[in-house]
Amino acid sequence: MLQREMEAPREDGGRGGLVAQRSVVGFPLAAQPEIMRAAEKDDHYASYVYDACRDAFRHLFGTRVSIAFQNETKLLGQMLYYVLTTGSGQQTLGEEYCDLTQVSSSSGLPPTPARRVLFVVLHSAVPYLAERISSRAAARGMLLANSQPEELYDNYHPGRGEGHSSGTSGSYSSLPGTGESVIRPLGMRDKIRLLWLRALEKWPSVLPFAREVSQLVLRANLMLFYFEGLYYHMSKRAAGIRYVFIGKPLHQRPRYQILGVFLLIQLCIIGFEGLRRSSLSSIANSVQTSLGSQPTPTGQGMPVLNEDGSLISDLGAGKGDWTSHAATVPESQKSGNFSKCTLCLSPRQNPTATPCGHVFCWACVQTNV
């Protein structure tokens, strides 16, 4: 396809002159290898800016402070790189290396400043803010679930306290001089705070599922990129920015549709495994409900799932099987330490860390170090 830039003259009413208005037309869309190579180059050059920011931060505030704020320093370096290139309407170093330029998906013209700002914020700031907020919310939720007293909810649910009905929706307050209790309906602020506390308590259990869903969304976006070859990043898909190739024409430009097929198969397998585990969990819950709420001491008749979610049918006839199996488990596996010592090539006995950070057996450290 012929590649050209059309210069359409337009009249400037203020000066009466002619100004060349450049519009990108006639260029082919960039292929998947070119877009991926440009993204890798941009990450490589952005790491240089991050290293410069980290060195400056370390010289100004010291090593300890720079290590404590290394995530923020990385965000600053990435923001500076994309603000100075994409934010100012210029090509990034990766795009210039691969002869790519950004265009709007709707008009085919260079993206507007609003689209560029949206891309920079979504690509740099949103992942950092999402990870920071979710981690802090999970820590707060675990703290509330473990150490929160019952009196914290009594102001919102008086039925939980003694002497109050559980069906009342409101909080109690006493009349001055009489000592009688009256019901005060919950205000909007109290309801919002109660919902917020409940969401914080549930968030540690929801966070792994949310991260898994986000990973599936990213894989689905990558699969669509391999098929259609338009948006390598979710941020560019949301901002409506795609690439066109402005370099020399190539007779054969490779495509990655076969990788999209592999990713589609992988997503189907992941979905099938999730459905299988959910069905096995529902079967286990139904059997437990039919047998009663009190578990049997030996665990007979109860369905047990292994780590892969498969149903274990033969668990032995009695309690002796459980005890004999537990007796054969090594002490290192009981404690959850499955790592081996690199000196003796055996499970670590009395693990000991050296000043450089490596972990060996204490006997191996005394013998070899």
MARTOR-13366 format. One record per residue (C-alpha): chain; y negated, x, z negated; residue in one letter. Coordinates in steps of 0.25 Angstrom, whole numbers, plus 5000, padded with zeros to 4 digits. Example, Ala and Ser with C-alpha at 12.3 -4.5 7.8 and 13.67 -1.06 7.14 Angstrom:
2
  chain  north  east    up  resn
      A   5018  5049  4969     A
      A   5004  5055  4971     S
***
This chain:
369
  chain  north  east    up  resn
      A   5000  5000  5000     M
      A   4986  5005  5004     L
      A   4978  5010  4991     Q
      A   4963  5008  4992     R
      A   4951  5005  4984     E
      A   4942  4995  4989     M
      A   4927  4997  4987     E
      A   4920  4983  4988     A
      A   4905  4985  4988     P
      A   4897  4975  4980     R
      A   4882  4973  4978     E
      A   4876  4976  4965     D
      A   4865  4966  4963     G
      A   4857  4975  4953     G
      A   4855  4987  4962     R
      A   4858  4981  4976     G
      A   4868  4993  4978     G
      A   4883  4993  4982     L
      A   4893  4996  4971     V
      A   4908  4999  4974     A
      A   4917  4990  4967     Q
      A   4931  4996  4966     R
      A   4943  4987  4966     S
      A   4957  4992  4966     V
      A   4965  4985  4977     V
      A   4976  4988  4986     G
      A   4983  4998  4976     F
      A   4998  4996  4973     P
      A   5002  4993  4959     L
      A   5006  5005  4951     A
      A   5021  5007  4949     A
      A   5029  5008  4936     Q
      A   5031  5023  4936     P
      A   5016  5026  4938     E
      A   5012  5016  4927     I
      A   5022  5022  4917     M
      A   5018  5036  4921     R
      A   5003  5033  4919     A
      A   5006  5027  4905     A
      A   5014  5039  4901     E
      A   5002  5048  4905     K
      A   4992  5039  4897     D
      A   5001  5040  4885     D
      A   5002  5055  4887     H
      A   4987  5057  4888     Y
      A   4984  5047  4877     A
      A   4992  5056  4868     S
      A   4982  5067  4870     Y
      A   4971  5059  4866     V
      A   4979  5055  4853     Y
      A   4982  5070  4850     D
      A   4967  5073  4851     A
      A   4963  5061  4842     C
      A   4974  5066  4832     R
      A   4969  5080  4832     D
      A   4955  5076  4830     A
      A   4959  5066  4819     F
      A   4967  5077  4812     R
      A   4956  5087  4812     H
      A   4946  5076  4807     L
      A   4954  5070  4796     F
      A   4966  5079  4794     G
      A   4981  5078  4797     T
      A   4985  5068  4787     R
      A   4975  5058  4791     V
      A   4978  5060  4806     S
      A   4993  5058  4804     I
      A   4990  5045  4796     A
      A   4982  5040  4807     F
      A   4990  5045  4819     Q
      A   4992  5031  4825     N
      A   4977  5028  4824     E
      A   4975  5041  4831     T
      A   4985  5038  4842     K
      A   4978  5024  4844     L
      A   4964  5031  4845     L
      A   4969  5041  4855     G
      A   4976  5030  4864     Q
      A   4963  5021  4863     M
      A   4954  5033  4867     L
      A   4963  5036  4879     Y
      A   4963  5022  4885     Y
      A   4949  5019  4881     V
      A   4944  5031  4888     L
      A   4952  5028  4901     T
      A   4956  5014  4903     T
      A   4945  5008  4894     G
      A   4935  5015  4902     S
      A   4941  5010  4915     G
      A   4947  5024  4919     Q
      A   4961  5028  4923     Q
      A   4969  5034  4912     T
      A   4975  5048  4914     L
      A   4989  5042  4917     G
      A   4983  5032  4927     E
      A   4976  5043  4934     E
      A   4988  5051  4934     Y
      A   4996  5040  4940     C
      A   4985  5035  4950     D
      A   4985  5021  4943     L
      A   4973  5012  4940     T
      A   4972  5000  4932     Q
      A   4969  4986  4938     V
      A   4968  4972  4932     S
      A   4980  4964  4934     S
      A   4972  4951  4938     S
      A   4962  4957  4948     S
      A   4967  4971  4952     G
      A   4954  4977  4948     L
      A   4952  4988  4937     P
      A   4953  4981  4924     P
      A   4941  4976  4916     T
      A   4936  4983  4904     P
      A   4942  4971  4895     A
      A   4956  4974  4901     R
      A   4955  4988  4899     R
      A   4951  4987  4884     V
      A   4962  4977  4882     L
      A   4972  4987  4887     F
      A   4967  4998  4879     V
      A   4968  4989  4866     V
      A   4981  4983  4869     L
      A   4987  4997  4873     H
      A   4982  5005  4861     S
      A   4977  4997  4850     A
      A   4986  4985  4849     V
      A   4999  4992  4847     P
      A   4993  5000  4836     Y
      A   4987  4988  4829     L
      A   5000  4980  4831     A
      A   5009  4991  4825     E
      A   4999  4994  4813     R
      A   4997  4979  4810     I
      A   5012  4976  4810     S
      A   5016  4988  4802     S
      A   5005  4984  4791     R
      A   5009  4970  4791     A
      A   5024  4973  4790     A
      A   5021  4982  4778     A
      A   5012  4972  4771     R
      A   5023  4961  4774     G
      A   5034  4970  4767     M
      A   5025  4972  4755     L
      A   5023  4957  4754     L
      A   5037  4954  4755     A
      A   5042  4964  4745     N
      A   5031  4964  4734     S
      A   5023  4951  4736     Q
      A   5023  4942  4723     P
      A   5026  4927  4724     E
      A   5012  4924  4718     E
      A   5006  4928  4732     L
      A   5011  4916  4738     Y
      A   5009  4907  4726     D
      A   4995  4905  4730     N
      A   4999  4899  4743     Y
      A   5012  4893  4740     H
      A   5012  4887  4725     P
      A   5025  4881  4727     G
      A   5031  4895  4725     R
      A   5026  4896  4711     G
      A   5032  4889  4699     E
      A   5029  4874  4697     G
      A   5024  4871  4711     H
      A   5030  4863  4722     S
      A   5035  4871  4734     S
      A   5029  4861  4744     G
      A   5015  4862  4740     T
      A   5006  4869  4750     S
      A   4994  4875  4742     G
      A   4990  4883  4730     S
      A   4987  4879  4716     Y
      A   4975  4880  4708     S
      A   4971  4875  4694     S
      A   4959  4866  4691     L
      A   4949  4873  4682     P
      A   4950  4867  4668     G
      A   4962  4859  4670     T
      A   4973  4868  4674     G
      A   4979  4859  4684     E
      A   4984  4864  4697     S
      A   4980  4859  4710     V
      A   4985  4862  4724     I
      A   4975  4870  4733     R
      A   4979  4869  4748     P
      A   4980  4882  4755     L
      A   4968  4886  4763     G
      A   4969  4892  4777     M
      A   4967  4906  4772     R
      A   4978  4905  4762     D
      A   4987  4900  4773     K
      A   4984  4911  4782     I
      A   4986  4921  4771     R
      A   4999  4915  4768     L
      A   5004  4915  4782     L
      A   4999  4930  4783     W
      A   5007  4934  4771     L
      A   5020  4927  4776     R
      A   5018  4934  4790     A
      A   5016  4947  4783     L
      A   5029  4945  4775     E
      A   5037  4941  4788     K
      A   5031  4952  4797     W
      A   5040  4964  4792     P
      A   5052  4956  4797     S
      A   5045  4952  4810     V
      A   5039  4965  4813     L
      A   5052  4971  4819     P
      A   5054  4959  4828     F
      A   5040  4960  4833     A
      A   5042  4974  4836     R
      A   5054  4971  4844     E
      A   5047  4960  4851     V
      A   5036  4970  4855     S
      A   5046  4980  4860     Q
      A   5052  4969  4869     L
      A   5039  4965  4874     V
      A   5036  4979  4878     L
      A   5049  4981  4885     R
      A   5047  4968  4892     A
      A   5034  4973  4897     N
      A   5040  4986  4902     L
      A   5051  4978  4909     M
      A   5040  4970  4916     L
      A   5033  4983  4920     F
      A   5045  4989  4926     Y
      A   5047  4976  4934     F
      A   5033  4973  4939     E
      A   5026  4987  4936     G
      A   5013  4982  4931     L
      A   5011  4983  4916     Y
      A   5017  4995  4908     Y
      A   5010  4992  4895     H
      A   5008  4978  4888     M
      A   4994  4982  4886     S
      A   4991  4982  4902     K
      A   4999  4969  4904     R
      A   4990  4962  4893     A
      A   4977  4968  4899     A
      A   4981  4965  4913     G
      A   4980  4980  4918     I
      A   4990  4985  4929     R
      A   4990  4998  4938     Y
      A   4988  5001  4952     V
      A   4992  5014  4959     F
      A   4980  5021  4966     I
      A   4987  5034  4970     G
      A   4994  5038  4983     K
      A   5003  5028  4989     P
      A   5018  5030  4986     L
      A   5029  5026  4995     H
      A   5039  5024  4984     Q
      A   5034  5019  4970     R
      A   5046  5018  4960     P
      A   5048  5005  4952     R
      A   5055  5003  4938     Y
      A   5061  4989  4940     Q
      A   5074  4994  4936     I
      A   5069  4998  4922     L
      A   5064  4984  4921     G
      A   5078  4979  4923     V
      A   5083  4988  4913     F
      A   5073  4983  4903     L
      A   5076  4969  4906     L
      A   5090  4971  4903     I
      A   5087  4978  4890     Q
      A   5078  4966  4886     L
      A   5089  4956  4889     C
      A   5099  4964  4880     I
      A   5089  4965  4869     I
      A   5086  4950  4870     G
      A   5101  4947  4870     F
      A   5103  4956  4858     E
      A   5092  4949  4850     G
      A   5099  4935  4854     L
      A   5112  4940  4849     R
      A   5107  4945  4836     R
      A   5099  4932  4833     S
      A   5112  4924  4836     S
      A   5120  4932  4827     L
      A   5110  4931  4816     S
      A   5109  4916  4818     S
      A   5125  4915  4817     I
      A   5124  4924  4804     A
      A   5114  4915  4798     N
      A   5122  4902  4801     S
      A   5135  4908  4795     V
      A   5127  4912  4783     Q
      A   5121  4898  4782     T
      A   5135  4891  4783     S
      A   5141  4900  4773     L
      A   5130  4898  4763     G
      A   5119  4906  4757     S
      A   5127  4914  4747     Q
      A   5133  4926  4754     P
      A   5148  4930  4751     T
      A   5150  4942  4743     P
      A   5159  4949  4754     T
      A   5151  4944  4766     G
      A   5163  4937  4772     Q
      A   5160  4927  4782     G
      A   5146  4931  4785     M
      A   5142  4937  4799     P
      A   5137  4951  4798     V
      A   5129  4958  4810     L
      A   5129  4972  4812     N
      A   5117  4981  4816     E
      A   5118  4976  4831     D
      A   5118  4961  4827     G
      A   5133  4960  4830     S
      A   5142  4951  4822     L
      A   5152  4958  4813     I
      A   5164  4949  4812     S
      A   5174  4958  4804     D
      A   5169  4963  4791     L
      A   5182  4964  4783     G
      A   5189  4954  4774     A
      A   5183  4958  4761     G
      A   5173  4966  4753     K
      A   5181  4978  4753     G
      A   5177  4980  4768     D
      A   5163  4981  4765     W
      A   5164  4990  4753     T
      A   5174  4999  4761     S
      A   5164  5000  4773     H
      A   5152  5003  4763     A
      A   5160  5014  4757     A
      A   5163  5021  4770     T
      A   5148  5021  4774     V
      A   5142  5035  4772     P
      A   5131  5036  4761     E
      A   5121  5041  4772     S
      A   5123  5028  4780     Q
      A   5121  5019  4767     K
      A   5108  5025  4765     S
      A   5104  5023  4780     G
      A   5104  5037  4784     N
      A   5112  5039  4796     F
      A   5105  5052  4801     S
      A   5113  5065  4801     K
      A   5109  5079  4797     C
      A   5106  5088  4809     T
      A   5112  5100  4801     L
      A   5125  5095  4797     C
      A   5126  5083  4807     L
      A   5130  5074  4795     S
      A   5124  5062  4788     P
      A   5113  5067  4780     R
      A   5116  5070  4765     Q
      A   5104  5070  4756     N
      A   5094  5070  4767     P
      A   5083  5081  4765     T
      A   5070  5082  4774     A
      A   5065  5096  4777     T
      A   5050  5099  4778     P
      A   5050  5098  4793     C
      A   5056  5083  4792     G
      A   5070  5085  4796     H
      A   5081  5079  4787     V
      A   5094  5086  4783     F
      A   5105  5085  4773     C
      A   5101  5092  4760     W
      A   5113  5101  4760     A
      A   5110  5105  4775     C
      A   5096  5108  4771     V
      A   5100  5117  4760     Q
      A   5111  5124  4769     T
      A   5103  5126  4782     N
      A   5088  5125  4779     V
***
